[in-house]
Amino acid sequence: MKEDVKVNYSYTIKDLPLDERPREKLKKYGVDSLSNAELLAVIIRTGYGEDTAIDLANRILSMDSSGIEFLNYATMEELMNIRGVGDCKAAQIQASVELGKRISSNRRDKIQVDSPQVLVNLLMEKMRYLKKEHFKIAILDTKNQLISIEGISIGNLNASIVHPREVFNIAIRRSANSIILIHNHPSGDPAPSNEDINITKRLIEAGSIIGIKVLDHIIIGDNRYISFKQRNII
């Protein structure tokens, strides 16, 4: 009697029906028809082991509660720590994200940031439900038009993770004239802590030395926000 032979079968994108393959869907229905995972699968091209490119893409997007926004601030090292993502895939992801940022920064219909509400309208729904504190900066040009919004750190806000070096390194690379600090309070209460105020003052001092002014610090809560400038905290 013959023994059953166990066959290790690797499931690939080619095993999917033609209309369900990301690149085929893109060609037939347009890029808007693809999910976030399918778009990422097109970028990384291949999977890992028994995982298809879509499986791997879903794993990458599930690494953080912010989902696709994770790609906006993920470092090469963070991406390469994900099983199945080597230096090639990490570079492909970062290059794609950076290209999108550059296209966005060059658009003609730039957003005029003439009040905190402008940024709150852009970020409230994305940040109000986050379970961790996300620290971002809005980068503005000489006309207070929005160049980009960049993620700096994730975690409890303190001087060790929000360092002027990281904040102004990105601001300088984006040719910032000024910046606005933004972070969320997972508790839903946007009232600033002493640490929030101290970090803000530290960044204002660093910005004055570098020549990039810190205009405001916005704290986002659950459908509420506080502007340091409006409250005369700075």
N, C-alpha and C positions, 0 to 999 in steps of 0.2 A: 504494500500500500504506500502510495507516494505521500510525502509530507507536504502540507501547505507551505508555499513559499510566500513570504511577506515581501511585497513590492513597495518601495518608497516612491510615491508618485508626487511629483512637483507640479502644483497647479499654477498655470501661467495665464497671462492676459489672453493669449491665443486660444485658450480653452473657453473663453466667454463667447456668447453669440456675437456676430459681427457688429450689430447695432449697439452693443453694450461696451465695446472697446472704446476707451476715451478718445483716441486719435480719430477713430472712424466716426464717433459721435460728433466730434468737433467739425470734421469735414462735411458731414451730412446735415447737421442741425445748427452749426455755429458754436462759437466759443461760449456764448451765454447759456447754452444747454448743459454745460458741465458743472458738476458739484465742485466744492473746494478740493475734496480728495481726488477727484478725477483730474482737475487742473494740475495739482501737485504731482500726480502720477505721470502726466505727460512730461513734466519737467525732469523728474528723476529717472524716467524711462523703464527701469527694471526693478523687480522686487528683490527678495532675499530669502534663500532657502525655499520653503513651501509657500511663502507669502508672495502674492502678486504685488505689482507696483501700487495698486489701489489699497491693498492691505497695509503696506508699509506707509503709504501716505496717510491713511487713517490713524496709524499709530503715532506718526509725527504730530498730527493735529490734535491728538488727545494728550499730549505731553503737558499741556497747561490748560487751565480753565478758560483762558481767553481765546482758545481755538486758533484760528488762522492768524490772529494778531501776534501769537508767539513767534511767528516767522519774522516779524518786523524787528525784533530785538534779540533773537537767538544768535549766539556766537558760533563760530566754527566748532569750538570745543563742545558746546552744548548739543549741537546737531550730531556730531560724531559720537557722542555718548549714547545715542539711540541705536539700538540693535538693528543692523542692516544699513546704517548710514555711514559710509566711509568718507574720505576727504573729497572724492569726486562728486558724490551726491550733495554733500554739504556745500561745496563750491557752487554747484548748479543752482541750489536753492538760494544762496546768498546773492549770487549774480542776478537772478531773476527778480528778487525783492529790491535790490539796489536799482535795477533798471526801471522798475515801476516807480520808485521814489523820484528818480531823476526826471522821468516823464511828467510826474505830478508836479514837481517843483518848477517845471518850465511851462506849465499851462498858462494861458493868457488870462483866464477868468479867475485870478487869485482872490482869495477871500480877505476882505478888509476886516481886521480885528480892531474894532473901535469900542468894544465893551467886553466884559467877561462873558456876557450871555452868548456871544458868538461862539466861543470855544465850548461853553457848557452845552449849547445846542448840538454841537458836533460829537461830544463825548459822553453825555449823560447816560444814554441807553447802553453804551458799550462798557461803562465803568461802574455804574451804580450797583450791579449785582456781583462784582468781583469779590472773591473770598480772601484775597490777599491785597496788600497795598501795592499799587502800581504807580511808579513815579515817572512822569513824562515831562518833556519841555516842548512848548510851541515856539518855533523859530520864525522870527519876523524880519522883513527887510526894512529898508530905510523909510518906506511909506506905511509901515505897520501892516503890510500884507503878509499873509501866512505862506511861508516857504514849505514847512513840513511840521509834523508832530512826531517826535522821536521818543521811544521808550528808553529809559535809563536803568531802572532797577525794579525788582519785585521783592517784596518782603517788608517787614516792619521798618518804618522810616527812621533811620538814624544816621549819624555822621559817617559811620563805617561803610555804608552801602551807597550813600548819596555824596560822593566826593566831587569837589569842584573840577578835578581833572577829567572825570568822565562826562560831566555836564558840559563843560566848555570845549572839550575836544570835539564833540559832535557839533556844537554851535559854530565853532571855527570852520570845521569842514563843510558846513552848510552855508557859509558866508553870512552868518547872522549879524544883524545890526542890534537886535535886542531879543530877549527871550521872556516867556511867561512859564512859570513853574506850575505843574498840575499834578495832583495825586488824589487818590480816593480813600475814603474811610469805610472799610467793610461793615462797620457797625451801623452805618447809615447816618450817623451824626457828623456833620462836617465841621464842628467846632474845632479850632486848631489847638494842638497840644503845645506845651513848652518846647518840645523837641522840634515840632514843625516850625515854630517861630525862630528858634536858634539856627536851624539849618538854613532857613530863608535869609536871615541876616548874614550868615557866613557866605552864602552864594552871592548876595548883593555886593559884599565887600570884594570877593574874588572877581566879580564881573566889572567892578569899577576899575580894578587894576588892569584887567585885560582889555577893557574898552567895549564890553558888551553889557548893556544895561539889563537888569532884571526888573521888568515892569510890574509884575504882579505874581501872586501865588494863589491859585484857585484850588480849593478842596471840594471834591465832589462826594456827596452823601447819597442817600436814597431819595432821589427827586428833589434834593436840596443842595445848595452850594454856598460857599463863602469865598469872597474875594478879599484878600488882604488889603488891596488898594482901596476898595470901597469901604472897608471897615477902619481905614486909617491905621492899620497895623504896621504898614511900611510907608 
